[in-house]
């Protein structure tokens, strides 16, 4: 089976190389085919245009074509096209139709250029700030479908799209993952513009870039690459851009779709693209020089490159005081170790290395194991699987039912299984500790669940030697991973990286951006500026100036 | 092709890593009999040993409800054989579980076995990979089996209780108890005599208890005598650091109980030209007052200086008594011979064979200094107060 997988993997890589060369050749051909009969330009006759659009979109009830007449004497037929439900009716009536129909103005004579006429409308009549001249009928269709209203006028060979987007959307709420006790509570939503604006509001610097592109042949999903120009490594930005533009996919329904296509090692158990649901986290990552990818329709923003240590950092680490934050961070590393290796160590100790357990502990464990029918490994497997089943059941069900499931499950698992003598109590404790510890590092939860099973199997077959093998293999694998050209395991070496990996140094201590990620503009602040309750006279001057600039509303 | 070969080779390597090791020595906990103590006695049949293995009997913790636990938490399995290992082997038949010796806490020699020499029995414990060198070696005052079947009250398994008792003893001084490693390294030394604790089973009003009654002194591997607790205190004081223990003084004016908080000792061994050996000991002991009785109407400072003086005398007699006893037994428990071997190797060659006769002639120069420091939370005793009034 592994062989098969490997072959497929090799096939995948070779295919990827071929397809990239194909794309290059396609790009060269593009400028030649300008006049495509399949993609016609907007015609002079309004009705012809409308029939074309009607044919293109078929009989869809939500597509509205509002016909009316322009001009002093209502002599010029025109039509407004939009999708019902995707536009704001108020914008349509107040900003488009009302000015056009109420204002007394002469329609320029038909001898004038159609483009001229439209720009007259655009400049003199409409009250909208976001308009765009369209040349092709396909653009008209795309504009309608993305929530714009398109104005077509008789004998003008161009259309005018007016932004009137307004659909039902979820408000900015506190995300259910990554919740904090202290810190901002807003989270990204499914709405693309809301998400970009949330980021803009965090970073008001003019060098924040939002490069927009459309991905997905059917879904035409808006995707935005966001980074700080002059801080982010241009090579990484280019790499993200390349990988995204290389995509030729049918649909993008969530950021997860993109993640799977652009990640470095698709078969690794470790994710190499990060995600966050919180604008403050995304902003912090952008400020460290990372690239954020915002996907329309997903409240999760992808960040790249991702480091192993990054998954152990939480937003709150930076909002609470550094000593406690460092303690919590170390606790997370320990919890990760426990979650991956604890069941394996338990199995290895009780089946191979009984001499390593202190005598009294051994007697306690032995008396609990007495009479249980399964070997330690199967006992652990049973417990872990039943836990995973319970978790999955609790996750998908409606919340009240989910609670009932977890209570019944916990009672049966924890108590009944032990008192019936099916499972030893120490095993229940081990698995409980393991799984609870797994929740401390939510971003690594899936990798932990897999690793746990692997280490357990090795421990059952080879004992402590197996655990050592696993640990080494894990290190080798982690060392070989990379994310967008940055080594995944960075940050644990004895260097400046340690200030924000194992511990969290005070903010005034971390004067430089992480060296492996940011490229230029490395300095966050000039010197160590420890807080000083007695400011010197020279220091007070700079403070008042900066206060007036920001307009926090 | 080359790539593929490489891959196959790597896979082969990996598979050897996994397949050549494997689960052959996998033992589930419920297939083991965890031995916590071994007792060795002489059998009635000449040449045979009575081996008793104390096995912790484990019951499922969740099932023992309702004030049960009447059954002893251990089993004693017995075997008669010429060899220790043979005894273990003979137990393998007729036992559903494998004897697991890694967690053995104590090896107890019955006094009969100890008197006939323990070397042949220690051999198999040292040779066997399963047994640890850290196991405590002890001598029972009578037979070892009775020690292992004592109903100890708090730690229900006597061998576990014994190892804890030894740990308590070692908190005071590590010189009175010996594990197998120390015991055998002294045996290898040839001139130095091993010592171990003597354990005794006491029975009063149906209540059984274990007690250390003194220190067993071996000459080579043969038990030649025992020292009582009084002499044992002298021994540990003269060996080095002591962090506990008490000194009880009975005087005409009143009684005092002193605690030793810290005692250090400097040993010096001098060999003069005539081949006379002087063993110099400088003991410096810090004591605190644990209790004072009587000393009516005496000044506290006077009492302290008096008690201090008495304590010094007491310690001196203890150390001297111990030394005299060891000379009587001709057992070099201090390692004087080893010292001479190390620093005067030429002279040692002439002494080595006659060491047993030279040892009793060694002169002891003892210097004890006692500092009675703190008197605890109160200074004068209640009795002394009365005297003032």
Interface residues (C-beta under 8 A of the other chain):
Chain A: X6 X350 X351 X352 X354 X355 X359 X360 X362 X363 X364 X365 X366 X367 X368 X369 X370 X371 X372 X375 X376 X418 X419 X421 X425 X460 X461 X462 X463 X465 X466 X469
Chain B: X7 X17 X18 X21 X22 X23 X25 X26 X27 X28 X29 X30 X32 X34 X36 X56 X58 X59 X60 X61 X62 X63 X100 X102 X103 X105 X132 X157 X160 X163
